[in-house]
Amino acid sequence: MLIQCSFDVHVPVPQAWELLTDIEDIAPCMPGAELVEVLDDSAYRGNVSVRLGPVALTFDGIARFEEMDSDAYRARVSAQGSDKKGRGGATADIAFQLEPIDQGTRVLIDTDLTLSGSVAQYGRGAGMINELASQLVGQFADSLHEKIAASSTSGEPSADHAPAPASPKPISGLTLVIRSIWAPFSRSLKGLFGRG
């Protein structure tokens, strides 16, 4: 399943690159993520928890930078994890690219996600998984903005030592379903009324 997301960061590209490639520093910004261990310069062990209504999934896994081009500001990360309750697993190939914009930096993310085992049944509705990914990226971006703002007000030159923002609220299954149903309807209305 291919998932594409993007968000903007109000800092220049070099500063955004430095921040986004410092996994230890930004892990607390990712909803439901916990960095457990730094395995080496490019590999990390951690947990990611996601809640869909009454179903809570926690994946224990490893993420590794497979490619990192500091000159072009792009990287590729592979991630693999298994649900702690043995219900299946997930693998992801994540490519991200940073581009300059007037307000700072745009971060473009392309993810190729594969779910296995009984966990795969949650992936049947691609719209729901895409909506969940959008919400997670949105919460991550909000936390990152808070981190950058906190470092700016404290007078530090970068976001490297800013305190981690509070953990975002888990995404409820009902909210996800409502947004998944509303999104295509909303796009249709915009298409109808946007012409003319």
Secondary structure, DSSP 8 states (H G I E B T S, - for coil): -EEEEEEEESS-HHHHHHHHT-HHHHGGGSTTEEEEEE-SSSEEEEEEEEEETTEEEEEEEEEEEEEEETTTTEEEEEEEEEETTSSEEEEEEEEEEEEEETTEEEEEEEEEEEEEEGGGGGGS-HHHHHHHHHHHHHHHHHHHHHHHHHHHHTT-SSSTT-----------HHHHHHHHHHHHHHHHHHHHHH--
